[in-house]
Amino acid sequence: MGHYDAFNDDFSQKIVFQNINKHLNALEDDYFYHLYLGKNQNDLKAMFGDVKFVCMGGTSKRMQKFAHYMKDVLGYRIPTGLTLNDITQITDRYSMYKVGPILFANHGIGCPSLSILLNEIMKLLHYAGCEDLTFFRIGTCGGIGVEPGTVIITDEAVDGLLRAEYRQYVLGKEKIRETQCDRKLIKDLLKISEEMQIRRKFNVVNGRTLCAHDFYEGQSRIDGVFCDYTREEKLDFLKFCNEKGVVNMEMESLCFAGMLNYAKVKFGIVCVALLNRLENDQITASTELILEYQERPFEIIGEYIRRKIMNNEE
């Protein structure tokens, strides 16, 4: 499939997303309810047609901060009297910012919230005719066998049974999609961290990411409202996961990897560990330290995007 061409109501030859819904071409209108944007309500080509990078994270404040960070990295200036606006400020579900060819959006917590945002942003970019896209998820996580503050680049996402598969149930049938991250992109990010000597400031590792359905039982915590296993059983499971290459836990990577793999789009997942789950269940770092941790992935992803944009402009 290619992107939508509003002038001839057909698809052009340039591939944007594979496996895209064939019914979209027949829709006279397509309103993205959760973003308060739409195919006929907005000039999506003019607003988003130049997008090359999509950066997503859990909270709106983190994405706003990353947008300002990239504005400074790229040397973009906002005219006096203007500001970096939230494109979706009418809705309180998600926030979205744009800096040059970079789109920033927060996806909330968990796969269902992320799935909604990915669906609507991918359709938006499809109608806008975007090409050569790269997606990033920038998040926080619980590390397994790594120090707090460690930045983790995901090789592949696995579920609670350590299967590298995203399971979606459609019309009463199970659909399984792969969750391997782009290998070349992983190498590029690791190379950038070496070249920037980032490891002198904090640890950077890569490995498997366990995506859980919730924050407590699904992540083997013993401080939730329910817990029918012992502390020893919890530690045994976390150690088993670590032996199988799992270095962190969070709640979005399966959906992110599964959907973007199915669309055959380049993507990466870079998270920072707020704690080592082999030592603790509760996050005890100060607010100031947590905020500093959250910005660590900015340096690696930001430099990757900067180099791509600068090379394209030369």
N, C-alpha and C positions, 0 to 999 in steps of 0.2 A: 504494500500500500504506500501511497505518497501523501503529501499534505493537501488540504482542501483548497481549491482555487475558486474563489467566490465569483469570478468573472465568467467561467464556463461551467460552473456547477459540476466539476469533475475532479479527478485526482491528477496531480502532476507527477512526473517521473521520479522526482527526488524522494528518497526514502526518509521518513522521519521516525515513525513507530511501526514496527512489524505487528501483525496480528490485530490491527486496530479494528474496531467494530464497524462492519460494513453498513450498518443501519444509519450511521452518522451522516453519510452523504445524502440521505433522503430527508433529513430533518430540515424543515424550513427555519426553525429557530432552535437554539439549544442554550438554556439558561442555567448557569452554574450557581445554584441556590446558595451554597455555603460560602461563595466568594462575592456574591452580589455583582457578578459580571455575566455577560452573555454574548453569544455570537452576533445577534442583531442589535443588542443594546450598546455595544462598544466597538470601536474600530480596533480590533485585536491585532491586526497587521501593523498598524501604526504604533500601538502601545507596546507590543511584545515581539514584533517580527525580527528584531535583532538579537534576541536572547540566545546565548550559547551555553550558559551555566545556570543550573538551578540548585540552590543551597537550602536545605531544610533542617530544622531542628525543633526540639520540643516546645520551647517557649518563645513568645513574641519578643520579649526583651532581648533574648540572646540573638535572635535574627536581626533585630534592629541594630544591636551593637556590632554584629558582623558586617552589616551593610555600611555603617559608618567607618568601620575598620578598612573595608575594601575601597571606599571612597578616598580615604587618605593614602592607602597603598598605591592606588592608581593615579593619584594626583588630581582627581576630579574636584572642581570647585562648584559649590552651590551659590547662585547669585544672591547678593544681599537682599534680605527681605523674604527669601524663600527657604524652604526646609525639606528634609527628606520625608515625604509623606507616606502614610500607610494607605496603599491602594485600595484595600478592602475595609477601610475604617467604618463603613456603614454597618458591617456585621461584627459581632463580638466573638465569633467562632475561631477565625484565623486572621493573621496579619500578613501583609505582603509588601515588600519593598523592592525597588529596582534601582540598580546603579550601573549605568551603561548596559553591557550585555549580560549582566548577572541579575537573576531573580532570587529573592530571599523570601521564605515563607515558613511559618511555624506549623507543625503538624499535630500538636497536642500529644497525648500519652496513649500508647498502644497501637496495635495494628488496625483496628477499625477506624480510628480517627485519621491515621496516616493514609489508609486506603481511600477514604473520601477525598482528601486533599490531592493525592496523586491522580485519581480519576479526573478531577476537574482541572488541575493544572496541565495534565497531559492533553486533554481535549482543547484547552485554551491555546496551548503551544501548537497543537495540530492545526487548528483553524488559522492561527497567526502565520503559518508557513515556516516555522523555525526549522533549522537544519543543524546537523552536527552537534547535538546536545550532549552535555555531561552533567549528571546529577550527583550531588553529595548529600549524605546525611551526616550532620555534626551533632553529637550528643554527649550525654553523660551516661555512666554505667557503673556497675559493680565489678571490680577487677577480681580475678581468681589467680592468686600466686604472683601478683604484681603490686608494686607500691602505689599508694594514692598519688594521683597526679600523673600517672603514666598514660601516654597517648597510645591508643590501640587502633591499628588499621585492620579491618576485618578481611580475612581470606574468604570465608564463607559463613553463612548463617545456618544454625541448626536449631531444631525444636527441642522440646523437653525430653525427647527420646534420642537426641543427638543425630537426628536424620537431617541431612542437608536438603530439605524439601519444604516448600510452602504449600500448604493444603488449603484449597478453596472448595466450598461445596456449592455446586451450581445445578439447579433443576434436579436435586436429589442425588447427584453424582459427585464423586470426589475428583477434583482436578489437582494434579501435582505439578509444581513448577520449580525449576532449579534455583539454587540460591548462592551459586558461586559468584564472587565479585570479579571484576575485570582484572586479570592478572597483570597486564601491562601497566594499568593505572596504579596498582599496588606497588609495583617496582618503581614507578616514577615518583610516587609519594615518599617511599623509603629513601630513594636516591636524593631527593630534595632535602630530607631531614638530615642526611649525611653531609651534603654540600653546605647547608646552612649551619652545620655544627650544633644542631638543636639538641643532640644528646648530651651536650655539655650543660644544658639547662634542665632537661627532664628526659625521662626514658621514653623511647618510642619502640613499640613491638608490634608484630602482626601475628594473627592466629584466628581461631574459630570463635564465633560469637553465639552464645546461647540466647535465643529469643523466647522469653516467657510470656504467658498470657496475663500475668498480674505481678504485682510488686512483692507479695508476701509468700504464700505457699509455692507459687510457681517458680520463685527464685530461692526456695529452700531456706527461707528465714524462719526463725523461731520466735519472732516478736510480733506476729500477726494475731488477729483475733482467733484464728484456728491453727492448731499445730498438733498433729498426732504422730510425730516422729521425735527422736531424741537428738540432742546436740551431736552425739557421736555419729548418728546416721546422716545428719546433715553434712558433717565434715567429710565422712566417707564418700558421699555423693559428689561433693565439690572437688575432692581430690581425684576421684574417678574422671570427672569432666576434664580436669586439668591434664591428666595423663592422656586424654584423647585429643588434646590440642586446644581445648576451650580456655580462653584467657579472660573472658568477660561475659557479663549477663546484662541484657536490657530488654526492651519490649516492642521494638519496631523493625529490627533488621530483616526478619523473615519476609514480611510484606514488602518492604522496600526492595530487597533483592529479588523476590519472586516476581513482582510486577514488572520491574525494569528489565529483568532477564527475559521475560516473556515478550516485552516490547523490543528487545535487542538494542537497548540503549546503554551507553557507557555509564558506569556509576561507581562510586566509592563510599565506604562507611568509615568514618573516623570519630572515635569517641574518647573521652577522658575518664579514667577511673577515679571515683570519689572515695573509694575505700577498697581494702583487700578483704574479700568475703571469707577468706580462711581465718581471718582474725576478728571480724566484727560483722554484725548485721546492721547496726545503726551508723548513720553518717554523723561523725563527731567533729569534722573540720569546721573551722570558723566560716562565717558568711564571706568574709573577705578572701579567704583562701579558696573557697569553692568558686567564687567569681573569677579568681585568677586561673584556677584549673580549667574552667569552662572556655577560656580564651586560648588555651594552648593549641587546640586543633586549627584555630584561625591561621596560625603562622604557616603551617604546612600547606593547607588547602589554599590559603591566600597567595602564597608564592607560586603554587602550581598554576592558578588562574592568571596571575600577573604575567608569568612567562608566556602563557598561551596567547594572551591578549597582545603583549608587546611583540611577539613573533609574527602575529597576524598583521600588525600595523606596519612592520618594516617593509 
